[in-house]
Amino acid sequence: MAATFSEKVLGSRAGRDVKAGEVVTVAPDFILSHDNTAAISREFAKLGVGRVRQPEKIVIILDHVVPAAAEKYALNHKLIREFVADQDIPHFFDIQHGICHQVFSESGFALPGKLILGADSHTTSYGAFGAFSAGIGRTEVACLWATDEIWLRVPETIRIELEGWFGEGTSAKDAILKIIGDSGSDFANYMAVEFAGSAAARFSLASRLVLANMAAEMGAKNGYFAPDEKTLAYLEGRAQAEFTPVYSDEDAAFARVLSCDLASLEPQVACPHTVDNVRPVSEVVGTRFHQALIGTCTNGRMEDLEAAARILKGSRVHPGVRVLVIPASRKVYVQAIKQGILETLSEAGCVILNPGCGPCLGAHQGILAPGEVALSTANRNFRGRMGSRDSEIYLASPATVAASALKGVITDPRTVS
């Protein structure tokens, strides 16, 4: 029976062939949580079971407010450290490591064919490596810790054919913004999104992470790239477990098939206050902003920092703009230091922050004041996301953000040499 990737992975865990729309009871391979582990542990305590069922499956990464910015965050971290020690959880990453999705991937937990569930909506990121990965609620995670079982509905699959290749000034972020802008933020609700087509294999793993990460912003349960030689090369020597790649059958039943022509793509910008309020950069050129953010789990990897550094090298950011740079992990941070990228960005006037979520969630570091506008490489621009509900957030690629930082207004990166 022909089957999609999602049908195969969930069917293998259920022990039978399944079709989209069925509900199955499954056990995941890994379970992610971050600073919300304290809240999950409180829910877990209410269950009265005492011990987590499979501690070796649990991965906890502190990243949202690191280091702690107030007493309540410090207490939160303290409770998590105590829970980790009490439950003998082996996979714990304290505040020095970076953003959970980057650290999880770098550490070899994001593996082809694995079923990964996490208490974060952007757990979809690991589909970049060919995993079935999905975000679930905190209470669901607590129950999963206790039982090692959860029910999931097998999602229908939307196949997005990526064709052609990027022209000057465009990248993976522009592609996913264009897709979401054209189709809407709910067009893939509880569906799997498979990124395929002739261009898919040309995407770097870093760029695949951009699309899989933002699959959550179109409502998807999970996103997926077929694992290939790039995937296997990256995982060599770092995989935390044995794995078997899983692929959709060519004659599998897809709910929809869409196409994205990368060659005709121009830089895109998501305007306030929804991710699908997307326009070509040409329509918003000249929009003034006060703060730029380059980084986050969406665009804080080496290729993102390199793109920004190429534009900013030898120049200074506009005096009316403050630019925050946040590498996605300590490993990215160290590599960017060794290659002189952070020096270039610092000399251009950027403020380099420690790896973590930082400004993205509006809890600390770079909170916006009323009336301020941000241009960010993050994945969300909801009202109040980065501070005041009377502020605004525009989303764009690292190249667009860097070019705009030079001018102090939103700028087409193709016009900046």
Beta strands, then each sheet from edge to edge (+ up, - down):
strand 1: 23-26
strand 2: 30-33
strand 3: 58-61
strand 4: 91-93
strand 5: 115-118
strand 6: 132-135
strand 7: 150-153
strand 8: 157-163
strand 9: 192-196
strand 10: 222-225
strand 11: 256-261
strand 12: 268-270
strand 13: 278-280
strand 14: 291-295
strand 15: 322-326
strand 16: 351-352
strand 17: 373-376
strand 18: 392-395
sheet 1: 1+ 7-
sheet 2: 4+ 3+ 2+ 5+ 6+
sheet 3: 10+ 9+ 8+ 11+
sheet 4: 12+ 13-
sheet 5: 16+ 15+ 14+ 17+ 18+
end
